Amino acid sequence: MSTVKDITPIFKTRLQTLRQLLLAAQKQKESTLSELMASRIIEDMHPLTTQVAFACNQANHFAQWCLDKDITMLESPADFTQALATLEQSLSLLTELEKTPELALKDHKDIALPNNMHLSLSGVQYVQDWLMPNFYFHLVTAYNILRMQGVNIGKRDYMMHLAGHIQHTP
């Protein structure tokens, strides 16, 4: 996992999964969708809307970094409709990145941290040690919130990116 061409589909397929999970929630919990989007696992964690934004931020930051665009932070969507729109914007940015497959990972990335600190990483470290762990943390947290709130989804739904690889054993 060290090229833009290898990494982009990971973000894209997992965000597509998150979109499908949210659409399942919409079908099953339409009457309580606003409460669902405000749900958290525990009081000191961010709600589902923010988990969606933070997952999208990781994918966006990767694409923006690769495309030499300014790194921007998404605001937490106000509701379900905005959460879906946030996902669509991120998927669109990843599609733009896919159109430039010759891009290579940059050698270095500095990340500003609170209290006048920063993290200095190689490009590969930035992807493997910063973006991906944060991305999966927020993706799994969103999944867990949905499960905790009674949305009927399971591991099969979470792993849908593998559906095209399933084969029947003779």
Secondary structure, 3 states (H helix, E strand, C coil): CCCHHHHHHHHHHHHHHHHHHHHHHHHHCHHHHHHHHCCCCCCCCCCHHHHHHHHHHHHHHHHHHHCCCCCCCCCCCCCHHHHHHHHHHHHHHHHHHHCCCCCCCCCEEEEEECCCEEEEEEHHHHHHHHHHHHHHHHHHHHHHHHHHCCCCCCHHHHCHHHHHHCCCCC
